[in-house]
Amino acid sequence: MGLALLVEGKVVLGVMACPNLPLASAVCATDNSSQEDVGCLFFATTGSGTYVQSLKGNSLPQKVSFTCPKLNHVINLQLFESVKEMLC
């Protein structure tokens, strides 16, 4: 589930909880998190980047880096969307 804060119609803050995602799969491989530490909280603000931390609150937020490979063909593009219907 995710939430966003809109200011003048633009997203400036986003928060998303992933209760079944192991923290180790969301952070750098050198992190000391174990596969048993399950549950991640992602949050991002405009201009400050994206961070992740344990849902348990037992770890400091870690910056998430993301790179998008250059797509030579649109056929390589994959889109995903929620399986839940809109609630509003």
ChimeraX attribute file (.defattr): number of C-alpha atoms within 10 A of each C-alpha:
attribute: neighborCount
match mode: 1-to-1
recipient: residues
	/A:1	8
	/A:2	11
	/A:3	11
	/A:4	15
	/A:5	13
	/A:6	11
	/A:7	9
	/A:8	7
	/A:9	7
	/A:10	10
	/A:11	13
	/A:12	14
	/A:13	17
	/A:14	16
	/A:15	17
	/A:16	15
	/A:17	18
	/A:18	16
	/A:19	15
	/A:20	10
	/A:21	17
	/A:22	18
	/A:23	26
	/A:24	20
	/A:25	14
	/A:26	20
	/A:27	20
	/A:28	14
	/A:29	9
	/A:30	7
	/A:31	12
	/A:32	10
	/A:33	18
	/A:34	11
	/A:35	11
	/A:36	9
	/A:37	16
	/A:38	18
	/A:39	19
	/A:40	24
	/A:41	21
	/A:42	21
	/A:43	21
	/A:44	19
	/A:45	15
	/A:46	11
	/A:47	8
	/A:48	9
	/A:49	11
	/A:50	19
	/A:51	19
	/A:52	22
	/A:53	22
	/A:54	25
	/A:55	18
	/A:56	12
	/A:57	11
	/A:58	9
	/A:59	12
	/A:60	10
	/A:61	16
	/A:62	16
	/A:63	17
	/A:64	16
	/A:65	10
	/A:66	7
	/A:67	5
	/A:68	5
	/A:69	6
	/A:70	7
	/A:71	9
	/A:72	8
	/A:73	7
	/A:74	7
	/A:75	7
	/A:76	8
	/A:77	8
	/A:78	6
	/A:79	4
	/A:80	5
	/A:81	5
	/A:82	7
	/A:83	6
	/A:84	6
	/A:85	6
	/A:86	6
	/A:87	4
	/A:88	3
